[in-house]
Amino acid sequence: MSAKLTEREAAPQLRPGRWLALAVLVLAVLLVAVDATVLGLATPYLSEDLRPSSTQLLWIGDVYSFVIAGLLVSMGSLGDRVGRKKLLLWGSVAFGAVSVLNAYADSPEMMIAARALLGVAGATLMPATLALIRNLFHDPRERSLAVGIWGATASAGAAVGPVVGGFLLEHFWWGSVFLINLPVMAVLVLVGVRLLPESRDPAPGPWDLLSVALSLVGVVAVVYGVKEAAAYGMRWDVAAAGAVGAGALLWFVRRQLTLPVPLLDMRLFRHRGFSGAILADLLTILGLSGLIFFLSQFLQLVQGREPLEAGLAELPAAIGAVTAGLVAGTAARRFSVRAVVAGGLAAVGLALAALAWLETGTGYPVLGSVLLVVGVGAGFSFTVTADVILSSVPKEQAGAASAVSETAYELGAALGIAVLGSIVTGVYRDFTVPAGAAGVTGDAHDSLGGAVESSAGLPAPVAADLLDSAREAFVEGLRSAAVVGASVLLVAAVAAWFLLRGQRLADSAHEE
């Protein structure tokens, strides 16, 4: 066995052009990451133009994550069947086209619908990129580096988005932040057609449409129920939505266990490392996303920074994540998977806990340090968990496994914005409007952007009092959300320490 077998196994590891192909894949990651981060900067301008209510503003922020989370498993499975390259390229075209619809939305309802459609297109991109990496890089050390580059690009997109978006917002209207997707999409499609290899499951079975519907209805209904209950308390319609969602997900799981070729192989969750990595990702994003969504508003509307300055202020998180992502695989092999993941999550949790002392005038050295620690911790954790997830499954199931990973990420983002965002909003709404500003109570209580907008028509002393009260209430809400987010991250660190016990990254293809 031998030398011939070794030669056959080595051949795909040395696939010509695999690093150029990776460059194309990370463009897709960049596309999604940039789109997610520019929204936070554009929110104050969007609020001023479209005048959404606080509930509509939350929906604009999280409907993308709702839809993408509901469809990721289905799209990952579809890519395994029709071809991951084909799905990625068609999804990129759709993503660019729908970005134009987002840019020219002229009402809150149209914006919410456009974000939902963007979620449909986005659901085709992320599982395909990770699955193609699994099939491009058979050598585990090369794959660890490729996954690190993949994760670093997502972090770089988080940095590029605010900086480019800030520049655009200072020179153009808010819709321009969505149009930056178009040139990236064009390069991805034109180059990807030539460089990306096609890959699919050789025996995929039929694509079960009932399972697709159940996963979409289940995820969206459950997240909607959580969001509404957190914001407004339990009502009969909220309870009904939650029950419908839970029932759909239960039916989905039972159906997967009985289908000869399921949409999602539930046996993947029997692997403790796979389940532990998924849970760590879900809890981490849940703890982070709500705060990140409101951070841009804090920098602009509370501390008065211009959009470009606010974007630059968020750079330490991306720099930390890029740096950590590139060395995470080496660190996990030298120490252990659980030490790197749990340590990273604990670092993020402690950094968030420091925000419990946030004030309206908190200096940038404190904020920058917190963001740097968050970036480093998240970079270590996300890179290693992505590697664990990919290496835990056969390459034929890479699409499904990647989709589960991305579903955890997007579901965590949706829940984080819903729960932590609702905490911020709930605390904010209780602030006292000064007597001279009683006529703007509704708009001022809807959102901080609404308070800033309302203050423009008031006498200077009354406007100053209104803004001071609104900003203090907003920061108090951020502090409360930071405590909850930190608690979630520390729980995730403990869970990762136990669930990833004994897990390690392979050093060669023979160990997989």
C-alpha positions as semicolon CSV with decimal commas, in nm:
position;residue;x (nm);y (nm);z (nm)
1;M;0,000;0,000;0,000
2;S;0,210;0,191;-0,021
3;A;0,372;0,425;-0,240
4;K;0,100;0,415;-0,507
5;L;-0,171;0,500;-0,258
6;T;0,039;0,781;-0,117
7;E;0,090;0,925;-0,464
8;R;-0,281;0,912;-0,540
9;E;-0,361;1,086;-0,211
10;A;-0,091;1,347;-0,262
11;A;-0,203;1,445;-0,610
12;P;-0,519;1,637;-0,512
13;Q;-0,327;1,813;-0,234
14;L;-0,111;1,978;-0,499
15;R;-0,397;2,092;-0,721
16;P;-0,259;2,368;-0,944
17;G;-0,418;2,704;-0,890
18;R;-0,576;2,616;-0,556
19;W;-0,448;2,934;-0,391
20;L;-0,578;3,149;-0,675
21;A;-0,910;2,967;-0,643
22;L;-0,906;3,050;-0,271
23;A;-0,861;3,417;-0,360
24;V;-1,185;3,400;-0,560
25;L;-1,368;3,229;-0,273
26;V;-1,265;3,492;-0,022
27;L;-1,408;3,758;-0,252
28;A;-1,750;3,605;-0,183
29;V;-1,679;3,620;0,191
30;L;-1,572;3,982;0,150
31;L;-1,897;4,055;-0,032
32;V;-2,113;3,926;0,255
33;A;-1,899;4,075;0,533
34;V;-1,890;4,421;0,379
35;D;-2,267;4,419;0,331
36;A;-2,327;4,323;0,693
37;T;-2,101;4,590;0,843
38;V;-2,191;4,892;0,631
39;L;-2,552;4,871;0,747
40;G;-2,460;4,978;1,100
41;L;-2,293;5,296;0,974
42;A;-2,577;5,371;0,733
43;T;-2,847;5,326;1,000
44;P;-2,859;5,690;1,119
45;Y;-2,890;5,816;0,760
46;L;-3,137;5,548;0,666
47;S;-3,344;5,634;0,974
48;E;-3,350;6,000;0,878
49;D;-3,458;5,928;0,519
50;L;-3,699;5,633;0,557
51;R;-3,816;5,715;0,913
52;P;-3,865;5,355;1,029
53;S;-4,012;5,279;1,370
54;S;-3,783;5,113;1,624
55;T;-3,937;4,776;1,538
56;Q;-3,888;4,832;1,165
57;L;-3,529;4,938;1,232
58;L;-3,462;4,611;1,413
59;W;-3,622;4,419;1,127
60;I;-3,402;4,601;0,876
61;G;-3,105;4,497;1,087
62;D;-3,191;4,133;1,138
63;V;-3,426;4,011;0,862
64;Y;-3,121;3,936;0,648
65;S;-2,994;3,705;0,921
66;F;-3,340;3,552;0,972
67;V;-3,376;3,452;0,608
68;I;-3,018;3,344;0,555
69;A;-3,029;3,131;0,871
70;G;-3,350;2,966;0,757
71;L;-3,213;2,881;0,411
72;L;-2,847;2,796;0,474
73;V;-2,900;2,426;0,535
74;S;-3,119;2,401;0,228
75;M;-2,873;2,592;0,010
76;G;-2,576;2,395;0,140
77;S;-2,756;2,077;0,050
78;L;-2,855;2,220;-0,288
79;G;-2,490;2,300;-0,361
80;D;-2,396;1,941;-0,279
81;R;-2,649;1,835;-0,542
82;V;-2,626;2,084;-0,831
83;G;-2,263;2,185;-0,785
84;R;-2,107;2,427;-0,537
85;K;-1,936;2,636;-0,802
86;K;-2,258;2,677;-0,999
87;L;-2,456;2,778;-0,689
88;L;-2,185;3,021;-0,577
89;L;-2,168;3,200;-0,912
90;W;-2,545;3,226;-0,960
91;G;-2,584;3,337;-0,600
92;S;-2,321;3,609;-0,653
93;V;-2,509;3,747;-0,953
94;A;-2,832;3,752;-0,750
95;F;-2,655;3,914;-0,454
96;G;-2,533;4,198;-0,672
97;A;-2,870;4,251;-0,835
98;V;-3,058;4,263;-0,504
99;S;-2,796;4,503;-0,363
100;V;-2,924;4,756;-0,617
101;L;-3,277;4,705;-0,482
102;N;-3,148;4,775;-0,130
103;A;-2,973;5,091;-0,246
104;Y;-3,288;5,240;-0,397
105;A;-3,543;5,134;-0,133
106;D;-3,780;5,425;-0,064
107;S;-3,976;5,298;0,238
108;P;-3,909;5,088;0,550
109;E;-4,127;4,809;0,409
110;M;-3,936;4,800;0,082
111;M;-3,606;4,801;0,269
112;I;-3,712;4,508;0,485
113;A;-3,823;4,313;0,174
114;A;-3,497;4,396;-0,006
115;R;-3,291;4,279;0,293
116;A;-3,492;3,955;0,301
117;L;-3,418;3,892;-0,068
118;L;-3,052;3,966;-0,002
119;G;-3,067;3,693;0,262
120;V;-3,192;3,445;0,002
121;A;-2,898;3,528;-0,223
122;G;-2,651;3,535;0,066
123;A;-2,757;3,187;0,175
124;T;-2,601;3,049;-0,144
125;L;-2,257;3,201;-0,084
126;M;-2,111;3,110;0,254
127;P;-2,170;2,730;0,260
128;A;-2,035;2,703;-0,094
129;T;-1,711;2,885;-0,006
130;L;-1,627;2,665;0,293
131;A;-1,731;2,347;0,112
132;L;-1,507;2,432;-0,184
133;I;-1,216;2,495;0,055
134;R;-1,272;2,146;0,198
135;N;-1,248;2,001;-0,152
136;L;-0,959;2,221;-0,270
137;F;-0,728;2,158;0,025
138;H;-0,683;1,796;0,127
139;D;-0,373;1,857;0,335
140;P;-0,493;1,953;0,686
141;R;-0,218;2,209;0,748
142;E;-0,286;2,379;0,417
143;R;-0,657;2,368;0,492
144;S;-0,602;2,528;0,833
145;L;-0,418;2,813;0,666
146;A;-0,688;2,840;0,397
147;V;-0,962;2,853;0,662
148;G;-0,758;3,113;0,850
149;I;-0,736;3,326;0,535
150;W;-1,110;3,273;0,481
151;G;-1,187;3,392;0,834
152;A;-0,934;3,676;0,813
153;T;-1,101;3,800;0,496
154;A;-1,436;3,807;0,672
155;S;-1,273;4,018;0,943
156;A;-1,103;4,236;0,684
157;G;-1,445;4,285;0,525
158;A;-1,570;4,398;0,864
159;A;-1,294;4,660;0,855
160;V;-1,322;4,756;0,489
161;G;-1,700;4,792;0,513
162;P;-1,708;5,071;0,774
163;V;-1,410;5,257;0,626
164;V;-1,533;5,248;0,266
165;G;-1,891;5,295;0,384
166;G;-1,789;5,592;0,595
167;F;-1,617;5,752;0,298
168;L;-1,924;5,695;0,079
169;L;-2,163;5,829;0,343
170;E;-1,967;6,151;0,368
171;H;-1,981;6,204;-0,010
172;F;-2,295;6,026;-0,135
173;W;-2,637;5,911;-0,013
174;W;-2,680;5,609;0,216
175;G;-2,781;5,374;-0,067
176;S;-2,429;5,395;-0,210
177;V;-2,301;5,163;0,063
178;F;-2,486;4,875;-0,101
179;L;-2,357;4,949;-0,450
180;I;-1,998;4,866;-0,349
181;N;-2,106;4,502;-0,378
182;L;-2,130;4,529;-0,756
183;P;-1,762;4,549;-0,856
184;V;-1,670;4,273;-0,609
185;M;-1,947;4,053;-0,749
186;A;-1,835;4,120;-1,106
187;V;-1,474;4,017;-1,034
188;L;-1,590;3,708;-0,845
189;V;-1,806;3,584;-1,130
190;L;-1,567;3,662;-1,415
191;V;-1,263;3,510;-1,245
192;G;-1,450;3,230;-1,067
193;V;-1,585;3,089;-1,393
194;R;-1,227;3,011;-1,498
195;L;-1,051;2,927;-1,172
196;L;-1,297;2,745;-0,947
197;P;-1,326;2,367;-0,979
198;E;-1,676;2,219;-0,965
199;S;-1,753;1,978;-0,683
200;R;-2,068;1,801;-0,567
201;D;-2,185;1,494;-0,381
202;P;-2,163;1,203;-0,628
203;A;-2,475;1,036;-0,484
204;P;-2,683;1,320;-0,336
205;G;-3,038;1,190;-0,364
206;P;-3,339;1,418;-0,427
207;W;-3,372;1,768;-0,281
208;D;-3,663;1,739;-0,038
209;L;-3,878;2,052;-0,075
210;L;-4,082;1,979;0,237
211;S;-3,762;1,977;0,443
212;V;-3,663;2,308;0,284
213;A;-3,995;2,464;0,385
214;L;-3,980;2,321;0,736
215;S;-3,629;2,455;0,802
216;L;-3,720;2,801;0,675
217;V;-4,050;2,826;0,865
218;G;-3,897;2,678;1,180
219;V;-3,597;2,908;1,205
220;V;-3,778;3,228;1,105
221;A;-4,077;3,165;1,334
222;V;-3,863;3,077;1,638
223;V;-3,637;3,380;1,595
224;Y;-3,937;3,606;1,539
225;G;-4,095;3,476;1,857
226;V;-3,779;3,537;2,059
227;K;-3,738;3,886;1,912
228;E;-4,095;3,997;1,979
229;A;-4,106;3,845;2,328
230;A;-3,780;4,019;2,421
231;A;-3,902;4,354;2,287
232;Y;-4,267;4,362;2,393
233;G;-4,331;4,067;2,622
234;M;-4,523;3,748;2,557
235;R;-4,845;3,783;2,356
236;W;-5,068;3,515;2,210
237;D;-4,943;3,576;1,855
238;V;-4,579;3,563;1,969
239;A;-4,641;3,239;2,158
240;A;-4,817;3,096;1,852
241;A;-4,524;3,188;1,625
242;G;-4,278;3,026;1,864
243;A;-4,491;2,711;1,886
244;V;-4,525;2,688;1,507
245;G;-4,149;2,732;1,467
246;A;-4,062;2,473;1,731
247;G;-4,309;2,229;1,578
248;A;-4,164;2,283;1,229
249;L;-3,810;2,224;1,352
250;L;-3,913;1,910;1,539
251;W;-4,086;1,782;1,225
252;F;-3,774;1,871;1,024
253;V;-3,549;1,667;1,255
254;R;-3,784;1,367;1,256
255;R;-3,812;1,379;0,877
256;Q;-3,433;1,386;0,834
257;L;-3,404;1,073;1,049
258;T;-3,647;0,884;0,825
259;L;-3,541;0,998;0,478
260;P;-3,304;0,762;0,295
261;V;-3,101;1,065;0,177
262;P;-3,178;1,353;0,418
263;L;-3,137;1,722;0,348
264;L;-2,921;1,732;0,664
265;D;-2,761;1,420;0,805
266;M;-2,842;1,446;1,176
267;R;-2,572;1,187;1,251
268;L;-2,318;1,468;1,212
269;F;-2,420;1,589;1,557
270;R;-2,306;1,264;1,715
271;H;-1,950;1,390;1,671
272;R;-1,878;1,577;1,994
273;G;-1,623;1,806;1,830
274;F;-1,868;1,903;1,556
275;S;-2,149;1,975;1,804
276;G;-1,917;2,161;2,040
277;A;-1,785;2,383;1,760
278;I;-2,138;2,462;1,640
279;L;-2,256;2,552;1,991
280;A;-1,949;2,770;2,051
281;D;-2,012;2,963;1,728
282;L;-2,381;3,012;1,806
283;L;-2,326;3,145;2,157
284;T;-2,031;3,362;2,056
285;I;-2,217;3,544;1,781
286;L;-2,526;3,574;2,001
287;G;-2,317;3,749;2,266
288;L;-2,137;3,977;2,018
289;S;-2,375;4,073;1,741
290;G;-2,627;4,286;1,927
291;L;-2,352;4,506;2,068
292;I;-2,167;4,535;1,736
293;F;-2,494;4,640;1,567
294;F;-2,531;4,933;1,810
295;L;-2,163;5,026;1,837
296;S;-2,163;5,232;1,518
297;Q;-2,462;5,427;1,648
298;F;-2,277;5,488;1,975
299;L;-1,969;5,621;1,794
300;Q;-2,172;5,848;1,565
301;L;-2,483;5,953;1,756
302;V;-2,346;5,953;2,110
303;Q;-1,983;6,058;2,060
304;G;-2,046;6,266;1,749
305;R;-1,794;6,101;1,515
306;E;-1,823;6,129;1,140
307;P;-1,899;5,803;0,951
308;L;-1,543;5,759;0,823
309;E;-1,398;5,825;1,167
310;A;-1,643;5,576;1,320
311;G;-1,540;5,317;1,061
312;L;-1,171;5,370;1,137
313;A;-1,245;5,348;1,509
314;E;-1,367;4,990;1,462
315;L;-1,045;4,877;1,289
316;P;-0,875;4,722;1,597
317;A;-1,131;4,441;1,607
318;A;-1,062;4,349;1,245
319;I;-0,684;4,377;1,284
320;G;-0,695;4,149;1,587
321;A;-0,919;3,896;1,412
322;V;-0,705;3,887;1,096
323;T;-0,385;3,836;1,294
324;A;-0,532;3,568;1,520
325;G;-0,702;3,388;1,231
326;L;-0,377;3,340;1,042
327;V;-0,199;3,174;1,336
328;A;-0,497;2,997;1,497
329;G;-0,431;2,658;1,333
330;T;-0,068;2,657;1,448
331;A;-0,170;2,758;1,799
332;A;-0,434;2,483;1,818
333;R;-0,178;2,220;1,717
334;R;0,083;2,347;1,960
335;F;-0,150;2,375;2,259
336;S;-0,495;2,223;2,207
337;V;-0,819;2,297;2,026
338;R;-1,014;2,348;2,344
339;A;-0,750;2,576;2,499
340;V;-0,747;2,806;2,196
341;V;-1,126;2,815;2,151
342;A;-1,217;2,844;2,520
343;G;-0,937;3,095;2,582
344;G;-1,049;3,309;2,289
345;L;-1,410;3,308;2,406
346;A;-1,313;3,393;2,763
347;A;-1,106;3,687;2,638
348;V;-1,403;3,819;2,439
349;G;-1,633;3,776;2,739
350;L;-1,401;3,971;2,969
351;A;-1,362;4,247;2,710
352;L;-1,739;4,281;2,684
353;A;-1,766;4,285;3,062
354;A;-1,543;4,594;3,063
355;L;-1,818;4,776;2,870
356;A;-2,036;4,756;3,180
357;W;-1,852;5,077;3,279
358;L;-1,912;5,250;2,945
359;E;-1,997;5,621;2,961
360;T;-2,096;5,871;2,693
361;G;-1,748;6,026;2,720
362;T;-1,543;5,706;2,743
363;G;-1,211;5,769;2,571
364;Y;-1,103;5,588;2,257
365;P;-0,802;5,409;2,416
366;V;-1,047;5,209;2,627
367;L;-1,281;5,138;2,334
368;G;-0,992;5,052;2,102
369;S;-0,841;4,812;2,356
370;V;-1,175;4,637;2,407
371;L;-1,223;4,602;2,030
372;L;-0,870;4,464;1,984
373;V;-0,921;4,195;2,250
374;V;-1,261;4,107;2,102
375;G;-1,102;4,070;1,757
376;V;-0,815;3,852;1,874
377;G;-1,039;3,624;2,081
378;A;-1,299;3,587;1,806
379;G;-1,031;3,529;1,542
380;F;-0,882;3,237;1,736
381;S;-1,220;3,084;1,818
382;F;-1,395;3,111;1,481
383;T;-1,100;2,990;1,276
384;V;-1,040;2,680;1,485
385;T;-1,409;2,587;1,512
386;A;-1,446;2,621;1,132
387;D;-1,149;2,388;1,086
388;V;-1,295;2,137;1,335
389;I;-1,630;2,140;1,156
390;L;-1,477;2,082;0,811
391;S;-1,242;1,807;0,926
392;S;-1,518;1,622;1,116
393;V;-1,710;1,518;0,803
394;P;-1,638;1,343;0,472
395;K;-1,570;1,588;0,190
396;E;-1,894;1,479;0,013
397;Q;-2,088;1,631;0,305
398;A;-1,881;1,948;0,321
399;G;-2,168;2,161;0,193
400;A;-2,411;2,039;0,457
401;A;-2,154;2,072;0,736
402;S;-2,057;2,423;0,622
403;A;-2,424;2,517;0,606
404;V;-2,478;2,405;0,966
405;S;-2,178;2,613;1,070
406;E;-2,306;2,920;0,889
407;T;-2,660;2,861;1,019
408;A;-2,526;2,873;1,373
409;Y;-2,346;3,198;1,286
410;E;-2,647;3,366;1,126
411;L;-2,894;3,234;1,383
412;G;-2,668;3,365;1,657
413;A;-2,653;3,703;1,481
414;A;-3,031;3,720;1,448
415;L;-3,089;3,618;1,809
416;G;-2,818;3,853;1,930
417;I;-2,964;4,154;1,751
418;A;-3,313;4,052;1,863
419;V;-3,236;3,985;2,229
420;L;-2,949;4,225;2,304
421;G;-3,091;4,485;2,067
422;S;-3,424;4,460;2,243
423;I;-3,250;4,513;2,578
424;V;-3,092;4,832;2,445
425;T;-3,422;4,948;2,298
426;G;-3,622;4,857;2,609
427;V;-3,392;5,052;2,842
428;Y;-3,371;5,343;2,597
429;R;-3,748;5,388;2,572
430;D;-3,777;5,465;2,943
431;F;-3,584;5,793;2,932
432;T;-3,768;6,110;3,032
433;V;-3,832;6,362;2,756
434;P;-3,781;6,725;2,875
435;A;-4,100;6,924;2,918
436;G;-4,031;7,153;2,625
437;A;-3,994;6,856;2,390
438;A;-4,320;6,680;2,474
439;G;-4,439;6,711;2,115
440;V;-4,166;6,481;1,983
441;T;-4,204;6,208;2,243
442;G;-4,301;5,935;1,995
443;D;-4,014;5,984;1,749
444;A;-3,760;6,045;2,025
445;H;-3,854;5,723;2,204
446;D;-3,851;5,517;1,885
447;S;-3,473;5,533;1,839
448;L;-3,169;5,746;1,915
449;G;-3,165;5,848;1,549
450;G;-3,524;5,966;1,592
451;A;-3,423;6,174;1,893
452;V;-3,141;6,338;1,698
453;E;-3,379;6,409;1,410
454;S;-3,646;6,550;1,644
455;S;-3,401;6,776;1,825
456;A;-3,329;6,970;1,504
457;G;-3,659;7,160;1,527
458;L;-3,636;7,249;1,897
459;P;-3,487;7,551;2,076
460;A;-3,117;7,494;2,149
461;P;-3,146;7,445;2,531
462;V;-3,439;7,203;2,496
463;A;-3,264;7,014;2,213
464;A;-2,950;6,980;2,427
465;D;-3,152;6,843;2,722
466;L;-3,334;6,598;2,493
467;L;-3,012;6,470;2,339
468;D;-2,837;6,436;2,676
469;S;-3,127;6,231;2,817
470;A;-3,152;6,015;2,503
471;R;-2,778;5,949;2,488
472;E;-2,755;5,860;2,856
473;A;-3,046;5,616;2,814
474;F;-2,887;5,461;2,504
475;V;-2,555;5,408;2,684
476;E;-2,736;5,261;2,985
477;G;-2,899;5,014;2,748
478;L;-2,560;4,929;2,597
479;R;-2,417;4,864;2,943
480;S;-2,703;4,626;3,025
481;A;-2,660;4,443;2,695
482;A;-2,283;4,422;2,751
483;V;-2,334;4,240;3,082
484;V;-2,569;3,990;2,917
485;G;-2,334;3,945;2,620
486;A;-2,034;3,891;2,848
487;S;-2,225;3,628;3,046
488;V;-2,315;3,441;2,725
489;L;-1,950;3,445;2,610
490;L;-1,820;3,312;2,940
491;V;-2,080;3,034;2,935
492;A;-1,968;2,953;2,578
493;A;-1,606;2,935;2,695
494;V;-1,693;2,683;2,966
495;A;-1,904;2,476;2,724
496;A;-1,622;2,473;2,467
497;W;-1,369;2,359;2,729
498;F;-1,574;2,048;2,807
499;L;-1,723;1,970;2,464
500;L;-1,393;2,002;2,276
501;R;-1,199;1,785;2,520
502;G;-0,962;1,557;2,328
503;Q;-1,037;1,729;1,995
504;R;-0,734;1,801;1,779
505;L;-0,654;1,917;1,430
506;A;-0,500;1,658;1,198
507;D;-0,142;1,703;1,079
508;S;-0,176;1,501;0,759
509;A;-0,442;1,361;0,529
510;H;-0,383;1,013;0,672
511;E;-0,509;1,126;1,014
512;E;-0,851;1,238;0,893
